[in-house]
Amino acid sequence: MVKKTSDDKIDSPAPLRVLILEDNPNDAKLAARALERGGLKVQFEVTDSAEVFQERLDKTDYDVILADFNLHGWTAFDALDILKRSGKDIPVI
C-alpha cells in the first residue's frame, strides 16, 4: 500500500521495481532519479536488448516498465509484443 505523508512525499514500504528499456545509460539514470525525487524508493534494472528484456521478464516481477521508443534494432512496440507474449500485466510508460 502506498500512502502520502504530511510532507506530500510518497511513503512506500517496498521499492518500486522498475525495468528501464533505454540505450543511453545517462537517460536511464535520469529517469530513476526523477522517480526518487518524487519520493519513491526505486529498485531498477536497465537493458537495451530485446533478448535480455525477455530474460528479465521471465525471471523477475516488475511494477512498471519505462521504455525509450527507439532502441538499437527494436522499438517500444516490440517490447509491448514481448510483454504480451510473456503473459504478464505490467504497465509500460
ChimeraX commands (.cxc) that place a marker at each C-alpha (Angstrom):
marker #1 position 0.00,0.00,0.00 radius 0.5
marker #1 position 1.27,3.45,-0.90 radius 0.5
marker #1 position 0.32,6.39,1.28 radius 0.5
marker #1 position 1.12,10.08,1.39 radius 0.5
marker #1 position 2.78,11.58,4.41 radius 0.5
marker #1 position 2.28,15.06,5.79 radius 0.5
marker #1 position 5.08,16.47,3.60 radius 0.5
marker #1 position 3.32,15.07,0.46 radius 0.5
marker #1 position 6.08,12.57,-0.25 radius 0.5
marker #1 position 5.02,9.06,-1.05 radius 0.5
marker #1 position 5.87,6.57,1.70 radius 0.5
marker #1 position 6.34,3.16,0.15 radius 0.5
marker #1 position 7.29,0.15,2.29 radius 0.5
marker #1 position 8.98,-1.63,-0.62 radius 0.5
marker #1 position 10.92,-0.11,-3.50 radius 0.5
marker #1 position 9.22,0.35,-6.84 radius 0.5
marker #1 position 10.64,-2.35,-9.13 radius 0.5
marker #1 position 11.35,-0.70,-12.47 radius 0.5
marker #1 position 12.71,-2.15,-15.69 radius 0.5
marker #1 position 14.07,0.62,-17.89 radius 0.5
marker #1 position 14.41,-0.03,-21.62 radius 0.5
marker #1 position 16.98,2.54,-22.65 radius 0.5
marker #1 position 20.08,2.63,-24.85 radius 0.5
marker #1 position 21.53,5.71,-23.16 radius 0.5
marker #1 position 22.73,4.95,-19.60 radius 0.5
marker #1 position 22.55,8.64,-18.62 radius 0.5
marker #1 position 18.88,8.81,-19.62 radius 0.5
marker #1 position 18.15,5.70,-17.56 radius 0.5
marker #1 position 19.78,7.29,-14.51 radius 0.5
marker #1 position 17.80,10.49,-15.08 radius 0.5
marker #1 position 14.54,8.53,-15.14 radius 0.5
marker #1 position 15.38,6.72,-11.91 radius 0.5
marker #1 position 16.42,9.97,-10.22 radius 0.5
marker #1 position 13.17,11.64,-11.28 radius 0.5
marker #1 position 11.21,8.87,-9.55 radius 0.5
marker #1 position 13.36,9.20,-6.45 radius 0.5
marker #1 position 12.91,12.98,-6.39 radius 0.5
marker #1 position 9.20,12.27,-6.45 radius 0.5
marker #1 position 9.61,10.47,-3.15 radius 0.5
marker #1 position 9.68,6.88,-4.37 radius 0.5
marker #1 position 12.15,4.24,-3.33 radius 0.5
marker #1 position 13.32,2.74,-6.61 radius 0.5
marker #1 position 15.00,-0.53,-7.49 radius 0.5
marker #1 position 15.77,-0.53,-11.21 radius 0.5
marker #1 position 17.44,-2.51,-13.94 radius 0.5
marker #1 position 18.34,-1.27,-17.40 radius 0.5
marker #1 position 18.58,-3.05,-20.73 radius 0.5
marker #1 position 18.70,-2.07,-24.38 radius 0.5
marker #1 position 18.43,-5.66,-25.65 radius 0.5
marker #1 position 15.19,-7.42,-26.59 radius 0.5
marker #1 position 16.71,-10.76,-25.59 radius 0.5
marker #1 position 17.73,-9.51,-22.14 radius 0.5
marker #1 position 14.31,-7.87,-21.76 radius 0.5
marker #1 position 12.67,-11.26,-22.36 radius 0.5
marker #1 position 15.02,-12.97,-19.88 radius 0.5
marker #1 position 14.33,-10.39,-17.18 radius 0.5
marker #1 position 10.58,-10.72,-17.68 radius 0.5
marker #1 position 10.93,-14.49,-17.26 radius 0.5
marker #1 position 12.97,-14.20,-14.05 radius 0.5
marker #1 position 11.75,-11.08,-12.26 radius 0.5
marker #1 position 8.49,-9.33,-11.43 radius 0.5
marker #1 position 8.40,-5.58,-12.08 radius 0.5
marker #1 position 5.92,-2.91,-11.06 radius 0.5
marker #1 position 6.45,-0.79,-14.16 radius 0.5
marker #1 position 8.45,-0.70,-17.38 radius 0.5
marker #1 position 9.82,2.62,-18.63 radius 0.5
marker #1 position 10.62,2.38,-22.33 radius 0.5
marker #1 position 12.50,4.60,-24.72 radius 0.5
marker #1 position 10.67,4.35,-28.03 radius 0.5
marker #1 position 13.62,3.79,-30.37 radius 0.5
marker #1 position 16.22,1.31,-29.24 radius 0.5
marker #1 position 19.03,-0.36,-31.21 radius 0.5
marker #1 position 17.24,-2.72,-33.60 radius 0.5
marker #1 position 13.85,-2.65,-31.86 radius 0.5
marker #1 position 11.16,-0.31,-30.53 radius 0.5
marker #1 position 8.74,0.07,-27.65 radius 0.5
marker #1 position 6.12,-1.64,-29.85 radius 0.5
marker #1 position 8.37,-4.70,-30.00 radius 0.5
marker #1 position 8.70,-4.53,-26.21 radius 0.5
marker #1 position 4.91,-4.49,-25.91 radius 0.5
marker #1 position 4.70,-7.61,-28.09 radius 0.5
marker #1 position 7.31,-9.39,-25.93 radius 0.5
marker #1 position 5.46,-8.36,-22.77 radius 0.5
marker #1 position 2.13,-9.57,-24.17 radius 0.5
marker #1 position 3.63,-12.97,-25.06 radius 0.5
marker #1 position 5.05,-13.25,-21.52 radius 0.5
marker #1 position 1.52,-13.19,-20.10 radius 0.5
marker #1 position 2.47,-10.58,-17.52 radius 0.5
marker #1 position 0.39,-7.49,-16.90 radius 0.5
marker #1 position 2.90,-4.70,-16.28 radius 0.5
marker #1 position 2.24,-1.04,-17.13 radius 0.5
marker #1 position 4.55,0.37,-19.82 radius 0.5
marker #1 position 5.32,4.06,-19.98 radius 0.5
marker link #1:1,2 radius 0.2
marker link #1:2,3 radius 0.2
marker link #1:3,4 radius 0.2
marker link #1:4,5 radius 0.2
marker link #1:5,6 radius 0.2
marker link #1:6,7 radius 0.2
marker link #1:7,8 radius 0.2
marker link #1:8,9 radius 0.2
marker link #1:9,10 radius 0.2
marker link #1:10,11 radius 0.2
marker link #1:11,12 radius 0.2
marker link #1:12,13 radius 0.2
marker link #1:13,14 radius 0.2
marker link #1:14,15 radius 0.2
marker link #1:15,16 radius 0.2
marker link #1:16,17 radius 0.2
marker link #1:17,18 radius 0.2
marker link #1:18,19 radius 0.2
marker link #1:19,20 radius 0.2
marker link #1:20,21 radius 0.2
marker link #1:21,22 radius 0.2
marker link #1:22,23 radius 0.2
marker link #1:23,24 radius 0.2
marker link #1:24,25 radius 0.2
marker link #1:25,26 radius 0.2
marker link #1:26,27 radius 0.2
marker link #1:27,28 radius 0.2
marker link #1:28,29 radius 0.2
marker link #1:29,30 radius 0.2
marker link #1:30,31 radius 0.2
marker link #1:31,32 radius 0.2
marker link #1:32,33 radius 0.2
marker link #1:33,34 radius 0.2
marker link #1:34,35 radius 0.2
marker link #1:35,36 radius 0.2
marker link #1:36,37 radius 0.2
marker link #1:37,38 radius 0.2
marker link #1:38,39 radius 0.2
marker link #1:39,40 radius 0.2
marker link #1:40,41 radius 0.2
marker link #1:41,42 radius 0.2
marker link #1:42,43 radius 0.2
marker link #1:43,44 radius 0.2
marker link #1:44,45 radius 0.2
marker link #1:45,46 radius 0.2
marker link #1:46,47 radius 0.2
marker link #1:47,48 radius 0.2
marker link #1:48,49 radius 0.2
marker link #1:49,50 radius 0.2
marker link #1:50,51 radius 0.2
marker link #1:51,52 radius 0.2
marker link #1:52,53 radius 0.2
marker link #1:53,54 radius 0.2
marker link #1:54,55 radius 0.2
marker link #1:55,56 radius 0.2
marker link #1:56,57 radius 0.2
marker link #1:57,58 radius 0.2
marker link #1:58,59 radius 0.2
marker link #1:59,60 radius 0.2
marker link #1:60,61 radius 0.2
marker link #1:61,62 radius 0.2
marker link #1:62,63 radius 0.2
marker link #1:63,64 radius 0.2
marker link #1:64,65 radius 0.2
marker link #1:65,66 radius 0.2
marker link #1:66,67 radius 0.2
marker link #1:67,68 radius 0.2
marker link #1:68,69 radius 0.2
marker link #1:69,70 radius 0.2
marker link #1:70,71 radius 0.2
marker link #1:71,72 radius 0.2
marker link #1:72,73 radius 0.2
marker link #1:73,74 radius 0.2
marker link #1:74,75 radius 0.2
marker link #1:75,76 radius 0.2
marker link #1:76,77 radius 0.2
marker link #1:77,78 radius 0.2
marker link #1:78,79 radius 0.2
marker link #1:79,80 radius 0.2
marker link #1:80,81 radius 0.2
marker link #1:81,82 radius 0.2
marker link #1:82,83 radius 0.2
marker link #1:83,84 radius 0.2
marker link #1:84,85 radius 0.2
marker link #1:85,86 radius 0.2
marker link #1:86,87 radius 0.2
marker link #1:87,88 radius 0.2
marker link #1:88,89 radius 0.2
marker link #1:89,90 radius 0.2
marker link #1:90,91 radius 0.2
marker link #1:91,92 radius 0.2
marker link #1:92,93 radius 0.2
view
